[in-house]
């Protein structure tokens, strides 16, 4: 005899929205970004309107570039009634796996007009010339 468990059948469809809510919340706070490459470096651009440089943390560890920060709200307006607000506030974090030839020691970050540009230099390529190995007599 095969018995249906509570994880199959009709009940899971009722709970499905709750299973994915964490991913949707993370997407809501994740800033838009793009990545590009040229001959000398990798570049990650992240849109951070309204975020101050002191509230941004950029780090590289074990081949992963991470941009963390927080958009803060400090508005106080008396006598005004808000019917809705589409502005976003809160902490965010985005991580990007770097290619093997990225030089973790050569990273720069610039914030201008709400756009953060992080550049990671490429490591110098290995010399294509053959290396002569001395043969020793044993």
N, C-alpha and C positions, 0 to 999 in steps of 0.2 A: 504494500500500500504506500502511495506517495502522498505526503501531506504538504499542503501549501504553507509556507511560512509567512510571517508578517512582512517580509521584505519583497514578496512577489505578489502579483495580483493587483487589486484595485487600490489598496492603501498607499503604496509608494507614490502614486501620482498626486495624492493629497499633500504629501510632505516634500515633494520635489522642489518647490520654490524655496523652501527653507534650507535645503542642501546646497543650493547655489548662491545664496544670499551673500556669503563671505566673498566670493569672487566678484560679485557685482559691486559690493562696497569698495573693494580694493580698486576696481576699475574706475569708480567714481572719483577717487582721490589721486589716482595715478596721473601725473602730468603727461601731456603729449610729447613725443620725442621722435627723433630721426637719427639715423647713423649713416656715415659716409666714409669713404676711404680715398686717399690719393697715394702718390708714390712714396711720400715720406711719413704719413701718419694716418691714424684713425680719428674720426671726429664724431662726437655724440652731442646733439643739440637738444635741449630740454626747455619747453616753455614753462616759465615760472612767473607769470604776471602777479605783481603785488607781493612777491617774496623778497625780503631783504637779504643781502649777502651774508649777514651775520646769522641768518636762520637756515643756511645751507651747509651741508656737510658732504664733501666729495672724498671718497676713499677708493683705493685699489688694494685688493688682497687675493692672492691665489688665482690670478687671472680673471677676477670679477671686478668691474667698475660699479660702484654703488653711489647713487645720489640720493641723499635723505634731506628732509627739511620740514618746515612747518609754515603754513600761511596763517598768520594771526589776524584776529579781528579785534579792533579796539575802538569801535564806534559807540558813541553815546549821544543820542539825539532825543531831546525831550519834546514832548508835544506832537510827535509824529507817529502815525499809525502805519504799521507795515502790513500789507495784505499778502505779499509773497516776497521771497528772496531767492534768487538763483545764484547767488555768490557762494563760493566754496571756501571753507576754512578747515584747517586740520593738518595732521601730519601726513607725509607721503614718503615713499621710498621706491626707487626704480633701480634694478640691477641689470648689468649688461655683461655677458661673457665675452672676454677679449680673445682675439686670435693668438696663437702661440708666438707669433713674432712681435707682439706688442711689448714695448719697453716700459715696465711698470715704474721705473725710476725717472721717466721723462713724461710727466703728466702736467698739464696746465689747465686752469679753469678760469673763464672770464664771464662776467654777468653784465649784460648791457640791454637796457630797455625791456627787462623781464624775460630775456632769453639767455640761458646758460649754455656756453659752448665749452666742452671738455675735449682737449686734444691729447692723444696718446701717440707718441712717436713710435715708429717701427724700429726694431732692432736692426743693426747693421747686418746685411747678409754675409754669410760665410764666404770666404775668398774662394772663387771658382778655380784658382790655380792649384795644381797638384803639389802636394808637399812631399819632398824627398825624404825618405826614411833611411837612416844609416843602418847598414847590416853589420852587426858585430860578429867577430869570429869567437866562437865559444871554446 
